[in-house]
């Protein structure tokens, strides 16, 4: 199954021929994981419980374990993320309040391991 390629917070991507670029496989899974983790619950009106809302943790003290736990639980709701082995999420909180997430998970479609790292 394919979907439109989209960077979270950005615009649709254009392919080399000028058509809209499609995402599938592990790229699609990564795209969906980022969307789920960065979407606030209640923002997606057709499914109000969708999303981890990780942005709400920015600047709060001692949130590393909370961010990791919420991220892990939300990732298990994505069909493209394999339940076994469970995703491994590490959250590092910087002095300025920035949270850097490093997530290692098994892609359900390919069986390969993927790593996703981003900062909030």
Secondary structure, 3 states (H helix, E strand, C coil): CEEECECCCCCECECCCCCECEEEHHHHHHHHHHHHHHCCCCCCCCCCCCCCCHHHHCCCCCCHHHHHHHHHHHHCCCCCECCCCCCEEEEEECCCCCEEEEEEEEECCCCCEEEEEEEC
